[in-house]
Amino acid sequence: MTEPSTLWCAVLGPLLVQVGPAPLSLPGKRQQALLAALALQPRVHLPARALSARVWPDESDPPDAALHVLVHRVRRRLAAADPGAARLLRHSARGYLLDLPPGGSDLDTFRDHARRARTAGVDHPALAAEHARRAVELVRGEPGQELWPDPQRWPEVRAVGEEITEVRRIGLQARLRTGDHLAVLSELTALAQREPLTEWIHDLLLRALYLAGRQHEAVTAYARFRAAVAAELGLSPGPGISATYRMVLGHHPALLPAGPPTAHPGRAPGPGVGPRATVTDSPLRDSMRALDRAGDFAAAQGGYDQAVDCYRSLLGLQAEPAERARILLRLGEARYHASGTGHEELAGAAAIFHRDGDLSRAAEALSWRARARWLIPDDADPVGPQLARILDLVDPRRPGPAGTAALVNACGLLAVTGQPRAARRAGLLGLAWARRLALTPLDLRARSNLAMIAVDDGDLGAVDELAAVLAAYRSRGVWVPPALLVTLADAEERAGLLSAARAHRSAAMRVTRSRGATADLAWLEAEQIRESFHRGRWQEATDSARAFLAGPQQEHRMAGEVHLVVGRIAATRGDLSSALRHADAAVRLARRGGGRSTLGPALTLRLHLAVLTGQPAARVRALRDEVLGTIEGRSLTASFGAQLPLALAAAGLRTADLAGHRPADSAWRDALDAVLAGEPDRARERYERLGSSGDARQVAGAFPA
């Protein structure tokens, strides 16, 4: 029996490699960079092109042979210490993989403690603080700092940095909840001086100052942060720190540490005045105000389940119609993020606002309802008429926060339903209003939507704008919405940057699972199924897809993508009846309520199957023309993959026949041209370089040797 390997790697700082009890030295930075790149993504295949870029970061196209030689040298070095360690460095058509066992790196141990800290959360702050401390103690510096001139160039390094920042935040927050605010205060003061624009640090600093009885200094600290953000970034403080500031001013009980009530910091106790009462408010009004602020704060931090509970409780206490409408709007928005629902609450809010003449807020409520309906379509309640009504309700002469939110939401929906011009108009007006009113979160969302429209129109340079939006979120120290990470991943995928896209999708899944934003889970689970296909793990993709389609997500917007994956696999394996069922389901879902992004790939699969099953020539021509209409001038998505050129070739088209219908330049189009030119070897090589072994495998099946 083969003995288990004793290889262990430390990447949270300068690279350390250990085999058994002894350290292992790797000569030269290239060998070290190779092992560090693989250890930063353990048990994940890294395409040869991506690995070469990390080993030779200053060379545009290093030869493949050089990478093979370097891998051989690293294996030989590992084998000299332990033959089992060398076997962990593996190669396949999908790329290179370091198959470390769980716990085989400091990164694994760090993530285990981080997971335990998140799980402990607010219910067990002492335990959360302990696990966060253990995780942070493993960090010795930035990964790859001695190997690459700019480690932040690589998405996996940025992702690890984001994880480290999150654990530090969890630890400091947990220590505040245990009453350790005096010790935490000194750390936060130093951090705030080093990072004057990082919002979460200043948020916790306000809390620590308040708990130390220094409310006036907390108010001053907020004013200082607000001035710095305005001067350096031209922005306003985000909703999280603004909510904390309001709680400081109102002596909110949510600021108190866990445990038995103590004298309220910041003011002396008097007769009848305790930490959970105020001088001027009745107990009922005090409870309502506390629920309102707690709900807003939880939503700003991504704690949507908690926000839903707060808003529901508040709704049961509030009888005034205008206030009920406001709460219904917030409740519906939180339910949308938590579970993709909230239709009834949002419709109720819109009706009250409309009756009272507050048309902008009615438009905002309807825009969130339209987002929920787009996510889970209903033929009896299509999105198109809702979008028209939203735009009619917004007065372009009267900028306001509600109208801005409605425009930004409408921009995203118009884009995904195939109305780019209207989407751009709504997005540009929403962006102008957001900047005029200093609504930073809406400013960032509008920029993200407009960048994605540009990417869809073939401007792959807009990927940089999405990366800049992500950097803006991170500079503010607030949680990054999973939707932004998925949008960036989609743009990177269109640009042929599948490795970067995978890293951002993984980050989105981590954020989603840690925040309870379950509306995003179905989306990300479908993305993972598609990822399994591209990595060539077809049985895994098929099994996961069957489970997805058997559950409540079968009518979800992303179910069309899942049907596409199963249909492509079935078609390649010759199971045409199954492929037809899934293709028809994908087309049906794509046509419901504006699923433009999946309509082209669904029609492509249907076209290929029409040829394979001998359907009439007129039917084939109609499908072919509809497919060509979906790709003309557009950037191709990975959902098309090899299916597009194979379908067009089966329908009798060649490269010259695409004149007037060509998609935008991209690595995906290069692969398409290779298939249409009858060059399967070149096509497979292009798909492998893109990191899609599944597409390469599909081409191989269509062009047997």
N, C-alpha and C positions, 0 to 999 in steps of 0.2 A: 504494500500500500504506500502511495506517495505521501511523504511527510508534508504537513502544511507549511507554507512559507512563513518566515519570520520578518518579512520586509515591513518597515514602518517609515513613513515620510512625514516631515513637518514642513508646512508651507506657509504658516501664519507668521511670516518673517523670513529671514534668510533661509534658504533650503537646507534641511538636515535630513540625511538618509541613514537609517540604522538597519542592520541585518542581524537578528538575534541581539545579543548584548553589546555588539561592537558597532561603532559608527563606520559608515562607508564613505570614502572620498571619491568623488567623480571629477576627473581632470578636465578642466576647460569649461567655459561658460556655456558652450553649446550643449554638451551632455547634461549639464545641470538644468538649462532652460528646457530641454526636451522632457526630462523627468518631472520638473516643476509644472509644466503645462499640462501633463497627463494627470499628475497628482491633484491639481486644482479641480479637475473634473473626474474623480475616480469612478470607475465602472461605466464610463461614457465614451463611446467611440468619437475620436477627434479626426476628421478627414485629413489626409496627408497634406493637402494644401494649407489648411489652417495650422497644422503642426509646424510645417516649414516656415510659415510666417512668424511663428513665435520663436523658432530657433535662429532664423536669419531675419530679424525685423527690419534691417536696412536694405534688404535685397528684394526686388520686385518679383522675381520668378526663379528661385533657386532650383537646381535640377533635382528630380526625384531620386536619382542615384545617390546623391549626397545624403539625403535623409535615410535611405536604406543603410548606408555605411554607418551613419551615426547611431541608428537604432541597434545595429549589430554590435557596435562597440559598447553601448550601454548594457546590452544583454550579457555580453561576455564579462563585463565588470561585475554585474549582479551574480552571474553563475559562479564566478570564482569564490564568492562569499557564501552562496546558497543556490543550488540549481533550481529550487522551488521558486526563488525570487525572480529568476530570469523568465520562468514560465508565465509570470503575471503580466509581462509586457507582451501584448498580443497584437496581431495584425490580421485584418480581413479586408474584404472589399469595401467595408464601411469606414475603414481607417485604422487608427491605432488606439489601443485601450490599455490602461493600467488597472488590472482587475484586483485591486486591493480588497482584502476582506473587510467587513464592517469593523470600524475601530482601528483600521490600518493607517490612520493619519491623524494628526492633531486637528485637522478640519472636521473629521468625523466626530471626534470627541467634543469639539466646540459646538457642532450642530446638535449633538445629543443634549448637552447642557442648555443650549438656547431653546430647544424644544420644551425641555422641562420647565424652564423659566417662563415661557409663554403660557404653558398649560397651568402653572401655579397661579399666574396672573394676579388679579385683585383679590381673589379669595384667600390666597396663602402668600401674602407679600414677603414674609421672612424667607420662605422656601424659594420664591422667585428671585429674591436678592442673592441668596446663596448660590443658586445655579448660574445666575448671571455673573457673579464674581468668579466662579470657577471657569466659565467660558472666557471671560476677558483676560484672565491670568494666562491663558494659552497664547495670547496675541503678543508676538515679539517685534512686530513691525509690519510694514506693507508687504504682501506677497510679491515675490519677484523683484524686490527693490534693488538687489545687487545684480540682477540678470538683465533687466530691460531698462532702457533709458526712460521709458514712459509706461510703467506697468498699467496705468489707467486706460491705456489704449485697448486692452483686452477685456471683453465684457465679463469674463469669469472673475477677473480681479475686481472689477467694479462691483459685481454681485456679492463677492465675499466682503468687500468693504461696507456695502450696505447692510449685510447681516451683522457685522461687528458693531456698526453704529446703532442698529436696532437693539442689540443685546445691551449695549451700554445704557441706552435710554431706558430699557425695561428695568435694569438694575438700579439706576438712580431713582426712577419712579417708585419702585418697590421699597427702597430704603426710606423714601419720604413717607410712605404709608405705614412703615413700622415705627415712625417717630424719630428716625435718625437724621432729622433735618439739619441739626447744627454741624454734623460732620459732612453731610452732603453739600451744605451751603458753601464751604470753602472750596470744594471741588468745582461746583458750578460757577462760582465767581471766577476762578482761574480759566475754566473752559469758555465762559462768556467773553473774557478779554481776548482769548486766542481766536475765537470764532464769533465775531460780532454780528454775523448775519444768519447764523444757524438758529432757526426758530425754536426747535424743541428744547434746546439748551436754555434759552431765555424764558421759555414757558415754565420749565421746572425751577429756574432761578426765582421767578415771581412767587411760586408756591413755597419754596424754601424760606424766602424772606418773610412771607406772610406767617408761616408757622413759627418763625423765630420772633414774632411780635414786632416786625419791622415793616408794617404796612406802607408807611410813607415811602420807604426805600423801594418797595415793590412797585409803587406807582411811578416813581422816578425811573426805575429800571425799564419799565414798559415804554415810557416816553423816550428814553435814550435809544431803545431798540427801534421804535417806530421812526425816529429821525434818521437812524443809520440805514434802515431799509429804503426809506424814501430817497436819501442822498445817493446811495450806491446803486440801487436797482430800479429806482423810480416806481416802487411798489408800496403797497400798504401791508400791515401785519395780517397774517392769515386768520381764519376763523378760530383755530385752536387757541392761540395765545390771546386773541381778543376775548374769547369766552372766559379764559382764566382771569384776565384783567377785570372783566365785569364781576366775576365771582369774588375777587379780592375787594373790589369796591363795596360789594353787597354782603361781605362776611358769609359767603356761601358755606354751608356745612359740608359740602362735598370736598372742600379743601382739607378737612381735618384728617389726621392719620387714623388708621384702623385701630380698634380697641375701645376701651371704655371712654366715655366722654370726659373731656378735660376742660379747664377754663379756656374760653375762646381767646386765641392769640390776637393781639392787635387792639384789645380794649379790656378794660377791667370789668369783671362781673359785678352786677348789681342785683337788687331785689327783682326776682322774676325774670332775670335776663340770663340765659344760658347759651351754650354754643348752638342750640337749634331753635332759637327764638330771636325775634328782633323787637325793637321798641315800638315801632309804628304799625307793623302789619299784624293782621289777625292770623291765627294758626293756619286757617284754610288758605288764605292768600299766600302765606309763606310757603306752604307745601306746594301750591301751584307754581309759584315762581321757581322753587327748587327743582321741580320736575321739568319745567320748561328749559331751564339752563342746563340741567343734567342731560336732557335729550339732545340739545344743540351741541353740547360738548362731546357726547358720545358719537354723534353723527360726524362731527368734524374730525374725529380720530379714527373713523372707520368702524366703530363699534355699533353696527346697525341693529343687531338684535336687542342690545341694551336700549338704543334710542327708541325702537318700536315699543318696548315695554313702558318707557317714560311717557311717550306721547299718548299711548292708549290710556294710561292712568290719568293723565291730564285731561284727556277728552271726556272722561267720566265725571270730571269735576266742573267742566266749563259749560255754561249754558248760553253765553253771549254769541250770537251767530257769526259776527265777523271774526272773533277769536277762534271759534270752532272751525271756521274755514281755514284759518292760518294753521291750526294744529293738524287738520285733515291733510293739508298740503305737505307738511313736514312728515306726517305719518306715512302717507302714500309714497313719498320720495324714499324714506327709509325702508319701507317694505319692498320697493322696487330693487334697491341695492341688496337687501337681505335675501329675497327669494324670487325676484322677477315679477312680483304681483303688485297689489295696491291700486288696481283699477277703480274699485268702488270708492275708496277714500278720495282719490284724485278727481273722479267725476263729481263727487259731492262738493269738494272744494271749489271746482270750476263753476258749478251751478250757483253757489252762494256768491262768489266773487262777481259773476256776470250779472246776477240779480241786483247786486249793490253798485253796479257801474264800475267796478275795479277790473277793467278789461285786461290790463297787463298781467295781473296776477291770475286771472282766468286762463290767459294764454300760457303762463308758466305751468299751472296745474295740468292743462291739456298736453303740454309738451312732454311732461314726465309720463303721463298716461300713454301717449303715443310711443314713447320709448319702451314701455312695458309691453304694449301690444305688438310692437315690431319683434320683440324678443320671443314672444309666444303668440303667433298669429291666430286670428279668428276671422274666418271668411265673412261673418256677419258684422264685423267691426273693423274694416280695413283702415290702414294707416293713412292712405292718400287724402281722403276727405278731412281727416283730423289735421293734417299738415296745412291744408288750405285754410281751415278755420283759424289755426294758430296765427298764421301770417296776417290774416284779416284783422285779428284782434290787437295786434301790436301796432301802435301809432308811431311811425318813423320820426315824427317831430317831437316825441316826448320820451327821451331816454330815461330809464329807471332800472333798478336792479332786477325786478321781475321780468320786464320786457327783455333785458339782456339775457337772462337765463333761458327764456323762451326761444330767443333767436339762436343761441348757441346750441340748444337741444335740437332745434329745427334744422340747423346746418348739418349736424351729424346724420340726422334721419334722411334729409334730402339727398345727401351724398350716397348713402347706401341703397337708396331706392332709385338711383339712376338719374338724378336731376342735378348735375354738377353746377350748372350756371346759377340756378336758384339757391343751391347750397352755398356757393361762393358769395352771393349777394347777402344772404342772411348772416354768414360767418363774418364778413368784413364789417357789416353794421354792428353786429354783436361785439366784435373786437374793439371797434371805435368807442362804443358805449362803455365797455368794461374798462378801458383805459381812462376815459373821461371821468368815470365814477370811482376809479381806483378799486375795481373789483378783481383782485389778482387771480383767484381761482378760476373765474370765468374767462379772464384774459388768457390764461394758460390753456384752458379747454378749447377756446376758439382757435388759438394758434395750432393746437394739435389737430383739430378738424380740418383746418385749411391746408395744413401740410399733407394730410392724408389724401385730400382731393388732388393736390398737386402730384403726389406719387401715383395715384390712379391714372392721371393724365399723362404719365410717362416721365415726369420730372423726378428721377430717383435722387437728385441732389437734395430734395426735401427731407430725406432721411436725417440729414444734419440738423434741420430745424426741429424734428421730433426729439433728437438727442439733446438739443439745447433746452427744450421744454422739460425733459426729464431732469437735466442738470439744475434747472430753476427750482423744481420741486425739492430736489435733494439739498440745494443750498438753503432752502427755507426750513429744513429739518422736519417737514411734515411727512405723513405717510404718502406713498406714491400710489395713485389709483391703479388697480390692476388693468383697467381698460387702456390706460396710457401705455403700459408695458406691452400689452397685446397689440396695440396699434403700431408701436415701434417695431415689434417682432414681425408683424405683417409687412411693413415697409421694407425691413431688412431682407425678408424672404423674397420679395419681388426683386430686390437688388442682388439676389444671389448670395446673401450673407446668412446662410442657414445656421452656422455655428453661433453667431451673435443672436439670431432669432431664438434659438433653443435656450440660450442663457436667459434671455428676457422673459420667455414664456415660463421657464422654471421659477424665475423671481416672481412672476405674477401669481403662480400657483401657491408659492410660499406665503405671499401677502394675503391671498384670498383665504387660505386655510387658517391663517393666524388671526384674521379679522372677523371671520364669520360672514363674509359677503357671499353667501351661497348662490346668489343669482349668477355670479361669475363662474361657479364650479362647473356647470354643464358646458359652458363655453370652453373652458380650459380642458375638461375631460375629452371633448371632441377634438381639440387641438392635439392632445396627447395621442389619440388614436391615429390622427393624420401623421403625427411624428413617427409613430411605430411603422406606418407604411413606408415613409421615406427612408427609414433606417433599414428597411428590408425585413422587418420582423412581422411577416404577414399573418402568421397564426395568432400572434399576440394581438395584432390589430383586429383580426376577425373576432376573436373571443371577446375583446373589450367592446367592440361595436355591437355585438349581439346583446350584451348586458345593457349597454346604453339604450338601444332601441326597444328593449323589453321593459324599460322603466318609464317613469313619468315624463322623461325628456323627449319622448318620441315625436311630439309636435313642436319641440323647441326649434328655434331658428337654425341652430347648428346641427340638428339631426340630418339636414341635407348633406352636410359635409361627411357625416358618418356613412350615410347611404352611398355616397360617391366612393369612399374608400372600399367598402365591401363590394360594390359593383365593379370597380376596376380589378380587384383581386379575382373575383369570380370570372370576369371576362378573360383575363389572362390564363386562368386555369381551364377555360373551355366550358364553364357552367353558364351558358348563355341565358337560360330561363331565369336563374337567380339574378344574373347581372341586369336583365331587363326589368325585373321587379324593383331592384334598388335604383336603377336609373330613372324609372318612372316616378318613384317616390321622391327622388332628389329634385326632379323637374317640378313636380307638384308643389313641394315645399318652397322652392325658389320663386315660383310665380305668385305665391301668397304674400300679399302685403309688402312687396318690394324687396325680394332677396337677390338683388342684382349681382352681388359678389359671387354667388354660387350658381347663378343661372347659366353663365357661359360654360363652366366645367360640366354641369349636369347635361346640357344640350350636347356637349362634345362626346360624352360617354354614350348618349342616346344615338348620335350620328354614327359612331363606330359600330354599335350594335345593329343599327338599321342596315348597314352594309353587310355585316357578318351573317345576318338572318335573311338576307335576300329580299328586303322590302322594296317596293316599287321605286323606280328611278326618280319620279316626281317627289316622293316623300324624302328621299335622300338629298335631292337638290334643295328642298325647302329647309331641311335641318342644317345643311351646309351653309346656306346663305345666312341663316339666323346665327350660327356660330361665328361666322366671319364678322357679322355686325357687332358681336360682343367683344371682339379683340381689336378692332381697328383703332390704332393710335393709343391703345391702352397698355399699361405695363402688365405683364402676365403674372398671375399668382401661382404658387406651388400647387394649388388645387387643379390647375390644368395639367402640369407636369408633362410626361410623355404621352398622355392620352390625347392631347391636342394634335401633335404632328401625326400620330398613328391613325387617328380618325380622319384627318384631312388626306393623308396618303391613301387610306382605304377608299375614300370618296373620289380618288383620282386626281387630287391636287398636287402640284409641285411648287417649288419656291417661286418660280416665275408667275404662277397663277395667283399669288398673294398680292400682286400689285394693286394698290388702292385699299388694301385691307390689312396691311402689315401692322403688327403690334409695335410698341415702343422698343427701342434698343435695350437689351438686357442680356444677362447670361442665359436666361430661359429661352430667349429668342434664338440665341446661337445654337442651343441644343435642338430647338425646333427645326432650324434650317438644316442641321446635319441629318436629321431623320428624313426630311423631305427630299434631301439630295441623295438619299439611298446610301448613307455612310453610317451604318450602325455602330462601328467601332468608335468613330469620332463622337457620335451622340452619347454612347455609354460613358466615354471619358468625360464629356461635358457634364453629364448628370452626376457622376462620381465627384467631380470637382465642386459641384454645387452642394454636395453632401447628401444626395438623394439616391441611395442604393436601390430603393424601391422602383424609381423611374428607370434606372439602369437595368434592373432586372426585367422590367416590363418590355424594354426595347430588345433585350436579349431573347425574350420569349417570342417577340414578333419577327425577329430575324434569326432563326436557328442556323447554326453553322452548317 
